[in-house]
Amino acid sequence: MKNTCLTGLKQFVRPNLIKPIVKIAVAITTCFALANPAFAADKKANFNIAWSIYAGWMPWGYAGEKGIVDKWAKKYGITIKVTQINDYVTSINKFSDGTYDGCVMTNMDAMTMPAASGVDTTALILGDYSNGNDAVVLKNSTDIKDIKGRTVNLVEFSVSHYILLRALGKNSLSARDIKIQNVSDADVVPLMKKPSITAATLWNPQLSFIIGQAPNIHKVFTSKQIPGEIIDMLAVNTAVLKANPDLGKALVGAWFETMQIMSKNDTEGKAARTYMATNAGTSLADYDTQLRDTEMFYTPAKSYDFSTNTQLAQTMELVRSFAKDIGVKNADDIGVQLPDGSVQGSSKNIKLRFDTHFVKMAADGNL
């Protein structure tokens, strides 16, 4: 069924190993919720998962193609089809309209898209966070405070927008001190070659291209300075997961088996990462470089520890504030349930849940 809910949404796709980010619709409707009432799913045996290209999500393609997902699905008597979607926004739209039972997305996109549009969404696996993949850059300065009065080129309402606002706030500046020029991700690199363009916010691999093209371009703020805030995760439909808990077990099992393989520096590990790099149109060296700027949780214990850390609550409050800043007017009416059961926003309208139950099972060896 063609989705007509987010007709005002502009779509941005990052090629190769670029983190997929979306311009968020300012006016979000609830038609997804009408099509997908909470907890209305039935028990079933066949499931569909969508993923898009980014360093931290390439393992899903490998797990799907190499039979790891099939192995875990068979263990629980189900089938799981893993599908690559080239357009990140399309993948989330199709998750929201029920075409897919699960989809990779960032924590803020889960909040501002499916959750905000009424789809009860569960963060099943927190797989990594950006730890240098995103940055604010300036020409002829190494000080973020010199951004004042400049026009900053970025993909508006994306993670780039988020990190810019965080950089400003951490340095006694505000959005009033700069101007934002909305550009596509593909245009940032050539634009920065122009003498008149002196500031940008962007992500890898464009970030590495920008830094390498001129000695006077400097990173003045990176995601390393806000560790743990830009989270990449697999989200699933809450109703589907509740009716079919074996789906959660199979997905978590397949994911961490893949993590175990790719984290090794032996022949098998290098072959896995080479496959992922090739699938993304890049080299193993480039892929490994991006992984170094991606804090991967290679074991269920590390994912669980991160998910249950008190920082997650602080991060999601920042995400809720960002949603309000960019115009998601119903942000306060969306309930976000944290792993300890506490709720931010409305406890009567929980639409985003962080569920650590299945990852804990994996950590304890109970899958």
Secondary structure as GFF3:
##gff-version 3
##sequence-region A 1 367
A	DSSP	alpha_helix	31	35	.	.	.	ID=ss1
A	DSSP	beta_strand	46	51	.	.	.	ID=ss2
A	DSSP	three_ten_helix	55	57	.	.	.	ID=ss3
A	DSSP	alpha_helix	58	65	.	.	.	ID=ss4
A	DSSP	alpha_helix	68	75	.	.	.	ID=ss5
A	DSSP	beta_strand	79	84	.	.	.	ID=ss6
A	DSSP	alpha_helix	88	96	.	.	.	ID=ss7
A	DSSP	beta_strand	102	106	.	.	.	ID=ss8
A	DSSP	alpha_helix	107	110	.	.	.	ID=ss9
A	DSSP	pi_helix	111	115	.	.	.	ID=ss10
A	DSSP	beta_strand	121	130	.	.	.	ID=ss11
A	DSSP	beta_strand	134	139	.	.	.	ID=ss12
A	DSSP	three_ten_helix	144	147	.	.	.	ID=ss13
A	DSSP	beta_strand	151	154	.	.	.	ID=ss14
A	DSSP	alpha_helix	159	169	.	.	.	ID=ss15
A	DSSP	three_ten_helix	175	177	.	.	.	ID=ss16
A	DSSP	beta_strand	179	182	.	.	.	ID=ss17
A	DSSP	alpha_helix	185	192	.	.	.	ID=ss18
A	DSSP	beta_strand	199	203	.	.	.	ID=ss19
A	DSSP	alpha_helix	206	213	.	.	.	ID=ss20
A	DSSP	beta_strand	217	222	.	.	.	ID=ss21
A	DSSP	three_ten_helix	223	225	.	.	.	ID=ss22
A	DSSP	beta_strand	231	237	.	.	.	ID=ss23
A	DSSP	alpha_helix	238	243	.	.	.	ID=ss24
A	DSSP	alpha_helix	245	262	.	.	.	ID=ss25
A	DSSP	alpha_helix	267	279	.	.	.	ID=ss26
A	DSSP	alpha_helix	284	292	.	.	.	ID=ss27
A	DSSP	beta_strand	294	296	.	.	.	ID=ss28
A	DSSP	alpha_helix	300	307	.	.	.	ID=ss29
A	DSSP	alpha_helix	311	325	.	.	.	ID=ss30
A	DSSP	three_ten_helix	331	333	.	.	.	ID=ss31
A	DSSP	beta_strand	335	337	.	.	.	ID=ss32
A	DSSP	beta_strand	343	344	.	.	.	ID=ss33
A	DSSP	beta_strand	350	354	.	.	.	ID=ss34
A	DSSP	alpha_helix	357	363	.	.	.	ID=ss35
###
